[in-house]
């Protein structure tokens, strides 16, 4: 009598892709870029965005806050303006 051993493979976790987007003064373009990247992600949690924004760029910072409410994983990197 033969005994077969079987094992179920665990479902692999999605690969995380990190994208660095430097931006300045173009919040609508930022939104379009982020939504495009997010729509192409294999899994909603598979995308991590690192956004570099000038400290005094208030419109872009407000757009980042809006995008974060959608559940997009965003790391905000603020730097002094030149």
Backbone as JSON, one array per atom type, in Angstrom:
{
  "sequence": "XXXXXXXXXXXXXXXXXXXXXXXXXXXXXXXXXXXXXXXXXXXXXXXXXXXXXXXXXXXXXXXXXXXXXXXXXXXXXXXXXX",
  "N": [[0.83, -1.16, 0.0], [0.65, 2.13, -0.97], [1.62, 5.27, 0.28], [0.69, 8.52, -0.12], [2.14, 11.63, 0.17], [1.02, 14.83, 0.63], [1.23, 18.31, 0.38], [-0.05, 21.46, 1.06], [0.61, 24.39, -0.67], [1.45, 27.47, 0.76], [-0.33, 30.52, 0.22], [1.35, 32.89, -1.62], [2.64, 35.98, -0.37], [1.86, 39.26, -1.56], [4.2, 40.97, -3.61], [5.89, 43.83, -2.56], [6.07, 46.95, -4.06], [8.04, 49.73, -4.18], [7.8, 53.13, -4.89], [9.37, 56.09, -5.73], [8.39, 59.36, -5.87], [9.25, 62.43, -6.76], [7.92, 65.66, -6.35], [6.56, 68.87, -7.17], [4.53, 71.53, -6.76], [2.46, 70.67, -8.51], [-0.22, 69.42, -7.99], [-2.45, 68.15, -9.24], [-1.31, 66.66, -11.31], [0.2, 64.96, -9.78], [-1.83, 63.51, -8.48], [-3.0, 62.2, -10.69], [-0.82, 60.61, -11.52], [-0.38, 58.99, -9.24], [-2.85, 57.64, -9.01], [-2.82, 56.19, -11.39], [-0.59, 54.49, -11.01], [-1.52, 53.06, -8.76], [-3.76, 51.77, -9.78], [-2.6, 49.87, -11.36], [-1.37, 48.13, -9.68], [-0.75, 44.87, -8.44], [-2.0, 44.01, -6.18], [-3.92, 45.65, -3.69], [-2.35, 46.35, -1.44], [0.18, 46.16, -2.38], [1.66, 48.26, -3.2], [3.78, 50.91, -2.42], [4.17, 54.25, -1.87], [6.55, 56.77, -1.99], [6.64, 60.0, -1.43], [8.18, 62.93, -2.32], [8.08, 66.11, -1.21], [8.1, 69.66, -1.23], [8.44, 71.61, 1.73], [6.94, 74.0, 1.85], [4.94, 73.68, -0.03], [1.91, 73.77, -0.01], [-0.6, 73.15, -1.48], [0.07, 70.7, -2.77], [0.68, 69.09, -0.58], [-1.85, 68.95, 0.61], [-3.16, 67.47, -1.35], [-1.81, 65.05, -1.1], [-2.72, 64.26, 1.44], [-5.41, 63.87, 0.8], [-5.2, 61.7, -1.01], [-4.21, 59.77, 0.71], [-6.43, 59.16, 2.24], [-7.78, 57.39, 0.68], [-6.74, 54.96, 1.13], [-4.28, 54.39, 0.12], [-0.94, 53.49, 0.5], [1.26, 55.73, 1.72], [4.31, 57.39, 2.08], [5.4, 60.32, 3.29], [7.8, 62.59, 2.39], [9.14, 65.37, 3.36], [10.89, 68.24, 2.37], [13.11, 71.06, 2.78], [12.43, 74.05, 0.93], [14.18, 75.12, -1.99]],
  "CA": [[0.0, 0.0, 0.0], [1.43, 3.35, -1.09], [1.13, 6.46, 0.98], [1.07, 9.75, -0.81], [2.21, 12.81, 1.02], [0.72, 16.07, -0.09], [1.3, 19.53, 1.2], [-0.59, 22.63, 0.38], [1.51, 25.54, -0.68], [0.81, 28.69, 1.26], [-0.51, 31.58, -0.76], [2.44, 33.86, -1.45], [2.29, 37.37, -0.11], [2.16, 40.1, -2.72], [5.46, 41.7, -3.58], [5.7, 45.27, -2.41], [6.84, 47.79, -4.97], [8.19, 51.09, -3.67], [8.0, 54.1, -5.95], [9.72, 57.42, -5.25], [7.89, 60.4, -6.76], [9.49, 63.81, -6.35], [6.92, 66.52, -6.97], [6.59, 70.26, -6.71], [3.58, 72.47, -7.32], [1.56, 70.13, -9.51], [-1.01, 68.42, -7.27], [-3.32, 67.36, -10.12], [-0.46, 65.67, -11.98], [0.53, 63.97, -8.77], [-3.0, 62.64, -8.3], [-3.11, 61.36, -11.89], [0.27, 59.62, -11.48], [-0.61, 58.04, -8.14], [-4.0, 56.78, -9.35], [-2.38, 55.29, -12.45], [0.24, 53.45, -10.38], [-2.34, 52.26, -7.86], [-4.66, 50.93, -10.59], [-1.8, 48.81, -11.98], [-0.8, 47.27, -8.64], [-1.3, 43.52, -8.44], [-2.78, 43.88, -4.95], [-4.0, 47.01, -3.12], [-1.27, 46.61, -0.49], [1.46, 45.85, -3.0], [2.3, 49.49, -3.65], [4.19, 51.87, -1.4], [4.61, 55.47, -2.54], [7.36, 57.71, -1.23], [6.44, 61.26, -2.12], [9.06, 64.02, -1.87], [7.34, 67.35, -1.38], [8.67, 70.82, -0.55], [7.7, 71.96, 2.95], [6.02, 75.12, 1.64], [4.02, 73.36, -1.13], [0.66, 73.41, 0.67], [-1.58, 72.45, -2.33], [0.49, 69.31, -3.0], [0.53, 68.37, 0.69], [-3.28, 68.67, 0.77], [-3.48, 66.38, -2.27], [-1.28, 63.83, -0.48], [-3.67, 63.9, 2.5], [-6.6, 63.33, 0.13], [-4.88, 60.37, -1.54], [-4.03, 58.85, 1.84], [-7.75, 58.73, 2.72], [-8.25, 56.32, -0.21], [-6.12, 53.7, 1.54], [-3.0, 54.23, -0.56], [0.17, 53.59, 1.45], [2.1, 56.86, 1.32], [5.3, 57.92, 2.99], [5.64, 61.69, 2.88], [9.17, 63.06, 2.64], [9.16, 66.82, 3.19], [12.23, 68.83, 2.37], [13.06, 72.52, 2.67], [12.45, 74.59, -0.43], [15.47, 75.69, -2.39]],
  "C": [[0.89, 1.25, 0.0], [0.78, 4.48, -0.31], [1.63, 7.68, 0.23], [1.07, 10.89, 0.2], [1.91, 14.03, 0.16], [0.81, 17.23, 0.9], [0.73, 20.68, 0.39], [0.44, 23.75, 0.46], [0.79, 26.74, -0.11], [0.69, 29.72, 0.15], [0.6, 32.6, -0.56], [1.91, 35.26, -1.17], [2.63, 38.2, -1.32], [3.5, 40.8, -2.53], [5.16, 43.18, -3.45], [6.63, 46.0, -3.36], [6.86, 49.19, -4.38], [8.51, 52.02, -4.83], [8.28, 55.46, -5.32], [9.25, 58.43, -6.29], [8.25, 61.77, -6.19], [8.48, 64.71, -7.07], [7.02, 67.92, -6.39], [5.54, 71.07, -7.48], [2.65, 71.95, -8.41], [0.69, 69.05, -8.89], [-1.91, 67.58, -8.18], [-2.52, 66.31, -10.89], [-0.06, 64.57, -11.02], [-0.62, 62.99, -8.58], [-3.14, 61.69, -9.48], [-2.05, 60.26, -11.88], [0.02, 58.56, -10.43], [-1.76, 57.1, -8.48], [-3.64, 55.79, -10.45], [-1.54, 54.15, -11.87], [-0.61, 52.51, -9.54], [-3.25, 51.32, -8.65], [-3.91, 49.76, -11.23], [-1.2, 47.84, -10.97], [-1.51, 45.92, -8.65], [-2.23, 43.3, -7.25], [-2.82, 45.27, -4.31], [-2.87, 47.34, -2.15], [0.11, 46.39, -1.08], [2.23, 47.09, -3.42], [2.57, 50.41, -2.46], [4.74, 53.08, -2.14], [5.39, 56.34, -1.57], [7.32, 59.01, -2.0], [7.32, 62.34, -1.51], [8.39, 65.34, -2.24], [8.08, 68.47, -0.64], [7.8, 71.18, 0.65], [6.65, 73.04, 2.72], [5.01, 74.89, 0.51], [2.69, 72.85, -0.54], [-0.36, 72.7, -0.23], [-1.21, 70.97, -2.57], [0.35, 68.5, -1.72], [-0.94, 68.05, 0.97], [-3.72, 67.52, -0.14], [-2.99, 65.04, -1.7], [-2.21, 63.35, 0.62], [-4.93, 63.29, 1.9], [-6.36, 61.92, -0.38], [-4.73, 59.35, -0.42], [-5.38, 58.35, 2.37], [-8.33, 57.6, 1.86], [-7.65, 54.96, 0.16], [-4.8, 53.42, 0.84], [-1.89, 54.43, 0.47], [1.17, 54.63, 0.96], [3.06, 57.22, 2.44], [5.64, 59.31, 2.47], [7.02, 62.14, 3.33], [9.2, 64.55, 2.33], [10.57, 67.34, 3.27], [12.11, 70.34, 2.27], [13.1, 72.95, 1.21], [13.81, 75.18, -0.73], [15.33, 77.15, -2.7]]
}
